[in-house]
Amino acid sequence: MMALLLGLVLAVVLGGSAWLLLGTRLRPTGDPRQDEIVSVLAYVALAFPFTFAAVFFGLAR
């Protein structure tokens, strides 16, 4: 359970950092505010499997 929580927190941090560095790449709607939210969520969703694996195997050591 702790690995899941730490992985999610790390994914949010990395996803937010990626959004700050890369900006809004996805434009599914015409509303700029919704586009930014979708981009951040996409970055978090992409980062989560990697962060979860890193935290899970890091805690196993």
Backbone hydrogen bonds, N-H to C=O, Kabsch-Sander energy under -0.5 kcal/mol:
donor,donor_aa,acceptor,acceptor_aa,energy
5,L,1,M,-2.1
6,L,2,M,-2.8
7,G,3,A,-2.4
8,L,4,L,-2.1
9,V,5,L,-2.4
10,L,6,L,-2.5
11,A,7,G,-2.2
12,V,8,L,-2.2
13,V,9,V,-2.2
14,L,10,L,-2.8
15,G,11,A,-2.9
16,G,12,V,-2.5
17,S,13,V,-2.1
18,A,14,L,-2.6
19,W,15,G,-2.1
20,L,16,G,-2.1
21,L,17,S,-2.2
22,L,18,A,-3.4
23,G,18,A,-0.5
23,G,19,W,-1.9
25,R,23,G,-0.8
35,D,31,D,-2.0
36,E,32,P,-1.8
37,I,33,R,-1.7
38,V,34,Q,-2.6
39,S,35,D,-2.1
40,V,36,E,-2.3
41,L,37,I,-2.4
42,A,38,V,-2.2
43,Y,39,S,-2.4
44,V,40,V,-2.4
45,A,41,L,-2.5
46,L,42,A,-2.1
47,A,43,Y,-1.9
48,F,44,V,-2.1
51,T,47,A,-2.5
52,F,48,F,-3.0
53,A,49,P,-1.9
54,A,50,F,-2.3
55,V,51,T,-2.7
56,F,52,F,-3.1
57,F,53,A,-2.6
58,G,54,A,-1.8
59,L,55,V,-2.6
60,A,56,F,-1.2
61,R,57,F,-0.7
